[in-house]
Amino acid sequence: MQAQSGAWQMEALSLLHQLRSKNADRRAGIQAGHGVNCNPEVNQMCHGNSPTRPVGREVRTIAERARESIFERLLDILCQIIAVEEDIYAQVSRDNKLLPKCPKDSIELKNICLRMASSMNSPTDRDLRDLQTCLKCITNNLLFMCNENGSCIIFVTEKVKRICDTFPEMW
């Protein structure tokens, strides 16, 4: 089960990286002038370009920037979770009863990432909330597993606790 759970999480991570690349490509296309009206007067009126801002530069709202920042933080947290899980499973692999029997959270994580990747837009608030909730659940399960398993090294438990503390505040 652990190997399958890790595979789902790795696939989810890959989907999130693809989504980040897709959004970066979309922004780069806007900055290069694709999809932007070439008339400078229209750009200045419609896109809020000032004389100091280059024409064709994407204007993003504070909310869009916040979503992008939260997305990047959650992506980093997923990478940390995968690394810590590998440490935990290396420690508890001798005792299979401690391994999760149903990787429900990893399947849910993959489904959330598939939904986000299939969207043509940047992640929505709902997507980010769902992703954070799922990652928190996975982290809490890892923390529970560390606390229940006496052979789990203290530094691994501390890593999981640090991950719990790094979740961004969401609205």
C-alpha positions, 0 to 999 in steps of 0.5 A: 500500500505504501508504494501505491500511496507514494506513487499517487503523491508523486503523480499529484506532485507532477500534476502540480508542477505541470500546472505551475509551468502552464500558468508561467507559460500563460503569463509569459505569453501575455508579457510577450504581447500575445493576447494583448491589444497592440494599441498602446492607448487601449493597453494603458486604459484597459490594463492599467499600464502607466508610462513607467510600466512596459506595454504588454506586462501582465497586471495581476491583482493582489488576490491573484498574487496571493493565490500564486504564493499559496500555491507555491507554498503548498507545492513546497509542503507536498515535496516536504511531505513526500520526503518525510514519508520516505524517512518514516517508511524507512523507519517503520518498514519492519513493522507493517501493521503501522503502515496505512491500510488505505491511502485514501488521502493520497487518492484524494490528493491526486483527484484534487490535483487532476481537477486543478490541472484540467482547469484552464485557469489558475487555481481557484480559492476552492482548489487551494483550500481543498489542497491545503485540507488534504495536505493537512490531513496527510500531515496529521496522519503522519504525525499520528503514525510518528507518535504511535511508533516508538521507533520513529526517530525524533528528528522525523517527528520534528520535521512533520511538526515543522511542516504542520507549522508552515501551512499558509493562512487561508481566507 
